[in-house]
Amino acid sequence: MKYLKLFLILPFIFLFGSCSDDSDEFIHDQDYDISFEITSADSFKRSGTFVKTSNQEYIDAYYEWNWGDGSNKEKLVSDTTGHIFLGTDSIFEVTLELHDQFTGQLLTSTTDTLDFNEYISAPPFDVEVSTFALGTWDTDISWNYLDNSQDDVYATYLTLALDSNYSSLINVIEGTTSSDAEEDVEVARSGLDSYTFKNLEAETTYYFKVRLEELNGPSSILKGSFTTKTLQSPEVVISYESMGNAISVYARSNNYLNTDSATIDHEFTIATTPALEKISTENGITKYFKPIGSDATFTITESTTGRPTNITSPAGTDTYSDQNISVFYTQSTSSGQDLPLSGTVYSQLYYYQGNYVLYIGDSNNTPVFNSEGIHITFGASLPAVGNFNLNSGNTKLINNAVGSGSPIGLIGSAGINSYKLKIFSIETDIITAAVNNDADFNSEQHKLVFNDQSVSTSYLATIDELSLKSTSAGNP
């Protein structure tokens, strides 16, 4: 009986084995027809387009591209596939492979050669490098369009590197302040004719590549190199006369521009001898009080910021020598009437009715209470070093052409919270001082505005800036 059962199931065993062998033969032992064509290539963009031309479909199998440039294999998604090739080679062996869906086993493949040398065409734009503006930490490159085709450029791309193979890349936008660097960075959706590389290193050779792309077309490539300058001491520029009772200083940077540029990540450090009080810093210019009658030396260094290793330049110095004047001032007027300060102006202390009075005017003789000029009454004793409050009661202007010489006091002015005379030093009874108001704006910080409606309804006089060193009044 048991042999009868075995006899009955044997045909099914043979049938199953026969089906299994036929399936394996279908997947692995048949002839495969796969093919593809290279339909286009761009030697400038290093790209190609590939089309699978075989129509036969295979069950439980998939296609995969091997580009031959070291990049990862890519599964075929549609019959037409594009690829940008890595590296600098011109010839690549491109292979289309067919694999078993379940095991990944290679069933068959076909290979064709892409030779970019066969696809070289004339570049769309005729350009050449024209000039370099070299700096220590930045450089500007520019190029000319010899065929006047700049308006036809769709986009401009840039690459910056430390080697001619463009393998050690530098960030095109941020320079060495960023470790995130890419090749062929789009910097404009138009045709540029210049570009400034920023935050570079001193005395370093850089290699650049400019790619100018035509819309839906090829590109022109412009390559070159430049070497940045050595690290310099910043050039110190100081000004006294143009700033009135203060002295200003700024430094020309190690970049290629003539003045400080916000495009470079750097900072200046300023030291003064003797120590001076800093008033403000605006648009790269730092302003200090420098008392009349003393020299001042400025020492400036420049340092990079935001880099893996920051460096500091040698120091640049400059000295302002005193001009041997006792008063420096600038004035402006309204109503066409000048202040009574037309010639050489002097500053003297005098003593009147038990009070010390500071006089600023044209007279070099011993002043009196009604001398033309400005009179500031301190009181029975000289003030201390620091700020002395000025007001309409203690600060008067006498102009003999106005109100028969009647005193005209200070008047409130927009932006000035309170008038102040900053006293730097008092040596015996010689005062070194400058107007330094509590003001909302820098333009109002050093002004004195005189007006008195009881003396004249039209006279308004302004001193914009005033700095002085008085002569002695002698002990009362």
Number of C-alpha atoms within 10 A of each C-alpha: 6 6 7 8 9 10 10 9 10 10 10 10 9 10 10 10 10 11 11 11 10 11 11 11 11 13 16 14 11 10 10 16 14 18 18 18 14 17 10 13 22 19 18 18 17 16 15 18 15 19 16 17 13 13 10 9 11 16 9 11 17 19 21 17 20 18 21 17 17 10 12 10 15 14 15 16 10 8 12 15 16 13 14 15 19 13 13 10 11 13 14 15 13 19 19 23 21 23 18 18 14 9 9 11 12 16 18 16 18 13 16 14 12 19 15 18 11 12 13 13 12 10 16 18 21 16 20 15 15 12 12 16 15 19 25 22 27 23 22 18 19 15 17 17 17 11 10 11 14 18 10 15 20 18 18 22 22 23 21 28 22 16 14 15 11 18 13 14 22 26 23 27 17 18 23 21 20 15 13 12 19 16 18 16 17 16 15 12 12 18 21 21 15 15 15 16 21 23 27 26 23 19 15 14 15 20 20 22 19 23 23 27 25 19 11 7 12 21 26 19 20 16 14 14 16 17 16 21 20 15 19 19 19 23 20 20 17 20 14 18 13 11 14 20 27 26 22 23 19 23 26 20 26 29 29 20 15 11 15 21 16 10 13 20 18 22 16 19 12 18 14 17 11 12 13 17 13 15 15 12 13 8 9 16 15 17 22 21 23 26 22 23 15 12 14 17 16 22 18 22 22 24 16 21 16 12 17 10 9 12 15 17 17 14 17 19 19 16 15 15 11 14 10 9 13 19 22 21 17 17 16 16 16 11 9 11 15 17 22 20 19 9 9 13 19 22 28 25 25 22 19 14 9 10 15 22 27 22 28 27 24 18 18 12 9 11 23 13 16 15 21 23 24 25 27 20 21 18 15 13 10 18 14 11 14 13 18 18 16 20 17 19 11 15 23 22 29 23 22 15 13 15 15 10 15 18 24 26 22 22 14 15 15 9 15 21 14 15 28 23 19 19 21 19 16 16 8 11 17 18 23 24 27 28 25 27 25 17 19 12 11 15 12 20 22 24 24 27 20 23 22 19 11 9 16 13 9 14 19 22 23 18 17 20 23 22 25 25 24 21 18 15 18 11 9 9
